[in-house]
Amino acid sequence: MTKIAVIFGARGGIGAATREAFLAAGYRVVPVNSSTVDFTKPESYAQVSTILNEDLADVVVNCAGHFDNTNTETHNKTFDVNIGSNWAIIQHYINNPAKKPVKIIMVGSSAYRGGRKAYILYSASKAALYNVWQGACDYFADTNTSVGLINRSEEHTS
């Protein structure tokens, strides 16, 4: 039976490379892009649940990300995408416990370790993501759901 990977942010960059790696490994890939789910909008949580509700995913990878520190609108988007996208996935599995083992993989950044002059808010969003990962690991400890976080050159798993 072919395993299924749902990949958020699969259009470009890390997401496109992740999509290709899962395809090469023989997975059926369900790519989800910002044209399907806009994490800056409240309805994104319902959209994520609709996508994940069939309980088909073996792996859910979130590569959705945003980097900008220029004004209030873009810093809100940085948090909506970098934190909200991961929280929407986690909240789905809190509200709809997986019936079979599923692995959630979140893509972070080494910037989580400390703020940098050029990207203060981005670093803060990735530090918050690290804490979301820790809490999710605790929450899902005795369930069919495991959670991993990949930061450049680091991998953390539950």
Backbone torsions as a table, in degrees:
resi	resn	phi	psi	omega
1	MET	NA	130.9	-178.6
2	THR	-72.9	132.9	176.2
3	LYS	-80.0	153.3	-176.1
4	ILE	-117.1	131.2	175.0
5	ALA	-116.4	123.4	173.2
6	VAL	-97.7	122.5	-175.9
7	ILE	-120.3	113.9	174.9
8	PHE	-85.1	138.3	-178.0
9	GLY	74.6	37.7	-172.4
10	ALA	-86.0	0.2	-173.0
11	ARG	-74.1	-43.2	-173.9
12	GLY	-144.1	174.2	175.0
13	GLY	56.1	-132.0	-179.3
14	ILE	-59.0	-39.0	-179.0
15	GLY	-63.3	-42.4	178.8
16	ALA	-65.7	-41.4	178.3
17	ALA	-65.5	-38.0	178.0
18	THR	-65.6	-44.0	177.6
19	ARG	-56.8	-47.5	-178.8
20	GLU	-64.9	-37.8	179.4
21	ALA	-65.3	-42.4	178.7
22	PHE	-68.1	-38.9	176.1
23	LEU	-61.7	-43.9	179.5
24	ALA	-63.9	-28.7	179.0
25	ALA	-83.8	1.2	175.4
26	GLY	93.0	8.4	177.9
27	TYR	-77.6	151.1	164.3
28	ARG	-84.6	125.0	-175.1
29	VAL	-106.6	131.9	173.3
30	VAL	-108.6	100.5	-179.0
31	PRO	-82.2	138.2	178.3
32	VAL	-126.9	122.8	-177.0
33	ASN	-117.8	174.8	-178.0
34	SER	-64.3	-18.7	175.4
35	SER	-73.5	-20.2	178.2
36	THR	-94.3	-44.4	-179.7
37	VAL	-130.8	119.4	177.3
38	ASP	-104.7	104.4	-174.1
39	PHE	-69.9	-3.8	175.2
40	THR	-85.6	-3.0	-177.4
41	LYS	-113.6	142.0	-178.4
42	PRO	-57.1	-31.3	-178.0
43	GLU	-70.6	-5.7	-179.6
44	SER	-60.6	-33.6	179.7
45	TYR	-63.0	-43.2	177.8
46	ALA	-66.7	-38.1	178.9
47	GLN	-63.7	-42.7	178.0
48	VAL	-61.7	-44.9	179.9
49	SER	-62.1	-39.8	177.8
50	THR	-61.2	-43.5	-179.5
51	ILE	-65.6	-41.7	-175.5
52	LEU	-90.2	-8.6	-170.9
53	ASN	-65.5	-21.4	-177.8
54	GLU	-74.8	-6.3	178.3
55	ASP	56.9	34.5	-179.9
56	LEU	-93.7	-24.0	-172.6
57	ALA	-67.6	134.9	169.1
58	ASP	-92.8	-32.1	-180.0
59	VAL	-137.4	136.2	172.7
60	VAL	-121.4	117.2	-179.3
61	VAL	-112.0	129.5	177.1
62	ASN	-110.4	105.9	176.6
63	CYS	-103.5	1.0	180.0
64	ALA	-61.3	132.9	179.4
65	GLY	-157.6	159.7	178.4
66	HIS	-143.6	137.6	-179.6
67	PHE	-132.2	110.9	175.1
68	ASP	-170.2	140.1	179.7
69	ASN	-131.9	27.9	-169.8
70	THR	-86.9	-30.8	-179.0
71	ASN	-158.8	175.8	-176.3
72	THR	-58.8	-43.1	-179.3
73	GLU	-59.8	-45.5	-178.0
74	THR	-75.6	-28.8	177.4
75	HIS	-73.0	-32.1	172.8
76	ASN	-62.5	-41.5	179.2
77	LYS	-63.9	-37.9	178.4
78	THR	-57.0	-46.0	179.8
79	PHE	-74.1	-39.3	178.1
80	ASP	-58.0	-43.4	-177.0
81	VAL	-81.5	-50.7	-173.2
82	ASN	-70.8	-31.1	177.7
83	ILE	-105.2	-50.3	-175.3
84	GLY	-58.7	-37.7	-179.2
85	SER	-64.5	-42.7	178.9
86	ASN	-69.5	-39.5	179.2
87	TRP	-64.8	-37.0	178.6
88	ALA	-61.2	-41.1	178.8
89	ILE	-66.9	-48.1	-179.6
90	ILE	-62.4	-44.5	-179.8
91	GLN	-61.1	-36.1	176.9
92	HIS	-57.2	-46.9	-177.1
93	TYR	-75.9	-21.4	171.1
94	ILE	-68.1	-45.3	-177.6
95	ASN	-79.0	-22.9	-177.1
96	ASN	-134.7	77.9	-176.5
97	PRO	-52.7	137.2	-178.4
98	ALA	-65.5	136.9	178.4
99	LYS	-85.5	-20.6	176.7
100	LYS	-130.2	163.7	-179.7
101	PRO	-59.4	132.7	176.4
102	VAL	-135.7	140.6	179.1
103	LYS	-111.4	124.4	173.4
104	ILE	-99.3	127.6	177.2
105	ILE	-119.4	120.1	178.5
106	MET	-104.8	141.3	179.4
107	VAL	-102.2	116.0	-179.9
108	GLY	-103.1	-142.8	-179.6
109	SER	-161.6	149.0	175.3
110	SER	-64.7	-12.8	178.0
111	ALA	-65.6	-11.7	-178.9
112	TYR	-63.6	-22.1	-175.7
113	ARG	-74.0	-18.0	179.9
114	GLY	178.4	149.2	179.7
115	GLY	-67.3	147.2	176.7
116	ARG	-121.6	144.1	-176.8
117	LYS	-48.4	-45.8	-174.6
118	ALA	-80.4	-14.9	-178.3
119	TYR	-148.4	61.2	-178.6
120	ILE	-59.7	-51.8	-176.3
121	LEU	-69.2	-37.4	176.6
122	TYR	-59.6	-46.8	178.5
123	SER	-59.7	-42.2	179.2
124	ALA	-62.8	-39.6	179.6
125	SER	-66.0	-36.0	179.9
126	LYS	-75.7	-29.8	173.2
127	ALA	-67.1	-41.2	176.5
128	ALA	-62.7	-39.6	178.5
129	LEU	-61.4	-39.2	177.4
130	TYR	-58.2	-41.8	178.9
131	ASN	-70.6	-36.3	174.1
132	VAL	-59.8	-44.7	178.9
133	TRP	-59.0	-47.5	-178.9
134	GLN	-59.7	-45.5	179.2
135	GLY	-63.6	-41.0	179.0
136	ALA	-64.7	-39.3	176.9
137	CYS	-58.6	-45.6	178.6
138	ASP	-63.7	-44.8	-177.2
139	TYR	-61.6	-44.3	-174.2
140	PHE	-93.2	10.9	-173.2
141	ALA	-51.4	-40.8	-175.6
142	ASP	-112.9	38.6	-178.2
143	THR	-127.5	-176.2	175.5
144	ASN	-79.9	-0.5	-175.9
145	THR	-107.2	129.0	172.8
146	SER	-120.0	154.7	-173.4
147	VAL	-130.1	130.9	176.7
148	GLY	-122.4	153.8	176.9
149	LEU	-131.6	126.6	178.3
150	ILE	-110.5	119.6	171.9
151	ASN	-114.0	142.0	-176.4
152	ARG	-38.1	121.6	179.1
153	SER	68.6	11.6	178.7
154	GLU	-138.0	149.7	172.7
155	GLU	-138.5	131.0	178.5
156	HIS	-121.2	133.3	178.0
157	THR	-135.8	158.4	175.6
158	SER	-92.6	NA	NA
